Amino acid sequence: MTGGLPVATAAHPLPFEHAITQTALHAVLRRQAPRTPAPVPLTESNLLAGAQVYSTHCAFCHSWAHGPATAAARGMYPPPPQLLQGDGMVTDDPAGVTFWKAKNGIRLTGMPGFHDSLSDVQLWQVSLLLAHADHLPAAVSAALQQKSAAAAIP
């Protein structure tokens, strides 16, 4: 009520803020994230469709492979992981975990839920893309690089 708590994205986090939110998120994911194989087959056409979903709905915050963080990402707290490069890659996560995050969003992070915007097929396609981002077929890597280059043109 006094305005003493940090609410700006550039402010230092509250004590234990990260631990509390991460503990809750991981508990929910253990209970709710799909553990079954993706109902969408891992094919080049589905990975290309996932690349299209990523470029349209995800790259604005999560950036491109080998690119700098976007302007939006630099102004967010917590900063969104750079999903196609470095430590932010989610290739160690099962596709079901990424599917759950993309479908439901994550409170207090800026990650929206796409449950009303994208179909489950589209969500699985982008989840498969990210789960296999470290070893994509050449055509899919080329499509992502082409979209990245097009986005960089002012």
C-alpha positions in Angstrom: 0.0 0.0 0.0 3.0 2.3 0.5 4.6 1.5 -2.9 7.6 0.0 -1.2 7.7 -3.3 -3.0 9.6 -3.5 -6.4 7.2 -3.9 -9.3 9.3 -2.6 -12.2 11.0 -5.2 -14.4 14.4 -3.5 -13.8 14.0 -3.7 -10.0 15.8 -6.2 -7.9 13.7 -9.3 -7.1 12.3 -9.8 -3.7 14.1 -12.3 -1.4 13.2 -15.8 -2.3 11.1 -14.7 -5.3 12.9 -17.0 -7.7 12.9 -20.0 -5.4 9.2 -19.7 -4.6 8.0 -19.3 -8.2 10.4 -22.1 -9.5 9.4 -24.5 -6.8 5.7 -24.0 -7.5 6.2 -24.3 -11.3 8.2 -27.5 -11.0 5.6 -29.1 -8.7 2.8 -28.2 -11.2 4.8 -29.5 -14.2 5.4 -32.9 -12.3 1.6 -33.2 -11.9 0.2 -31.8 -15.1 2.7 -31.9 -18.0 1.9 -34.6 -20.5 4.3 -37.6 -20.1 3.1 -39.5 -23.1 4.8 -39.2 -26.5 3.7 -36.2 -28.6 0.5 -37.1 -30.5 2.1 -35.3 -33.5 4.8 -37.3 -35.3 8.4 -36.0 -35.4 8.6 -35.3 -39.1 10.3 -32.6 -41.1 6.9 -31.1 -42.1 5.8 -30.8 -38.5 9.2 -29.3 -37.5 8.8 -26.8 -40.3 5.3 -25.9 -39.1 6.8 -25.6 -35.6 9.4 -23.2 -37.0 6.6 -21.1 -38.5 4.8 -21.0 -35.1 8.0 -20.1 -33.4 8.8 -17.2 -35.8 5.3 -15.8 -35.5 4.6 -16.2 -31.8 7.8 -17.0 -29.9 10.8 -15.3 -31.4 9.7 -11.8 -30.3 10.6 -12.7 -26.8 12.8 -15.8 -27.1 14.9 -14.6 -30.0 16.6 -16.5 -32.8 19.5 -18.9 -32.9 22.8 -17.0 -32.8 21.1 -13.7 -32.4 21.1 -11.2 -29.6 18.2 -11.0 -27.1 15.3 -9.0 -28.6 14.4 -5.5 -27.4 11.4 -7.0 -25.7 13.5 -9.7 -23.9 16.0 -7.1 -22.7 13.1 -5.3 -20.9 11.5 -8.3 -19.3 11.9 -9.7 -15.8 12.6 -12.4 -15.4 14.4 -12.5 -18.8 12.9 -15.0 -21.2 15.2 -17.9 -22.0 16.7 -17.8 -25.5 15.2 -21.1 -26.6 17.3 -21.7 -29.7 20.8 -21.0 -28.2 22.9 -21.5 -25.1 21.7 -22.2 -21.6 18.1 -21.3 -22.5 17.6 -24.2 -24.8 14.9 -26.6 -23.8 16.2 -29.6 -25.6 16.6 -31.4 -22.3 12.9 -30.8 -21.5 10.4 -33.4 -22.6 8.2 -32.0 -25.4 5.2 -32.3 -23.0 6.7 -29.9 -20.5 7.2 -27.3 -23.3 3.7 -28.0 -24.5 2.3 -27.3 -21.1 4.2 -24.1 -20.7 3.2 -22.8 -24.1 -0.4 -23.8 -23.7 -0.9 -22.5 -20.1 1.7 -19.8 -19.8 3.6 -19.0 -16.6 2.3 -16.4 -14.2 4.6 -13.6 -13.1 7.0 -14.2 -16.0 5.5 -12.6 -19.0 5.0 -16.0 -20.7 1.5 -16.0 -22.1 -0.7 -19.0 -22.5 -1.6 -19.7 -26.1 -4.5 -22.0 -25.3 -7.0 -19.7 -27.0 -4.6 -18.6 -29.8 -3.0 -21.8 -31.1 -4.3 -25.3 -31.7 -2.9 -28.3 -29.8 -1.3 -29.5 -33.0 0.5 -26.1 -33.4 1.6 -26.2 -29.7 3.0 -29.8 -30.2 4.7 -28.8 -33.4 6.6 -25.9 -31.7 7.3 -28.1 -28.7 8.9 -30.8 -30.9 10.9 -28.1 -32.7 12.3 -26.9 -29.4 12.9 -30.4 -27.9 15.0 -31.2 -31.0 16.5 -27.8 -31.6 20.0 -29.1 -31.1 19.7 -31.5 -34.0 17.2 -30.2 -36.6 17.1 -31.3 -40.2 19.0 -29.0 -42.5 15.8 -27.7 -44.1 14.3 -26.7 -40.8 17.6 -25.0 -39.7 17.7 -23.1 -43.0 14.0 -22.0 -42.6 14.8 -20.7 -39.1 17.9 -18.9 -40.3 15.9 -17.4 -43.2 13.2 -16.1 -40.9 15.8 -14.7 -38.5 17.6 -12.9 -41.3 14.2 -11.5 -42.5 13.4 -10.3 -39.0 16.7 -8.5 -38.8 16.0 -6.3 -41.8 14.9 -2.9 -40.6 
